[in-house]
Amino acid sequence: MSRSHARIFLRQGKFVVADQSANGTYVRMQHRAEIELHREEFVLLGSGSIGLGQSVDEVGEHALSFQVG
């Protein structure tokens, strides 16, 4: 994980996570399968967790939590 691994920002009223890393960003939203991003963007909905460089399960308690809405 680097200091500029990923960004979270607001675009047109929606929160977006953008991966900027070589190792990927992993997003798990409630009741959905985990999504792996590689230099991609994804709109965050509801609640869930984000793993930087590793799966949310692998990151464990160090995963970032989010709740939108």
N, C-alpha and C positions, 0 to 999 in steps of 0.2 A: 504494500500500500504506500502511495506517495501523498504528498500534501495536496496535489491536484488530481487525485484519483477520479473523482466524480463531482459534478455540480448538481445542486437542486435549486430550481428557480421557478418563478411564476411566469407563465406565458398564456395570455388571453384567458385569465381567470383559472388556469389549471396548473397544478404543481407538476413539474417535469424533472426526472432524474436523467442526467446525461453522463455516460461513462466516458472517461478520458484516459483510460489506463491500458496497459498491455495485458493485465490479468483478468479483466472483466469486473462487472458489478452484478450482483445477484439480487433480485427483487422477489419477495414472497408476499403476496397479498392474501388477506383472510379468505379461506375456502378456495384457493387457487394454487396451481402448481407453480413452483419457483421458475423464474425467467432469468436467463443469463444474457447480459448485454455486453457487447464488444463494440466500443465506439459508436453506440446507438443511444437514442433517447427513448424514454418511456413515461407515459402519463401515470402519476400515482393516484389511485382511487381507494377510498375506504381506509383501512388500516393494514399494517403489515410490518415487514422488516427488510433491511437492506444489508447485504454482506459485501464488504469491499475486498475484492481479490479472491474470495472463497465463498462457498455456499453458506447460506444462513445457518445451517446445521453445524458446519465446521467452525464458523466464527463464534457460535454459541452466545454467551452473555455480552460479547463485544459488538453484536449486530446493532445497527441503528434501527430504532422504531419510529414509525410515522403514523399519523392519523389525520386524514383530510376530510373536511366536511363537517 
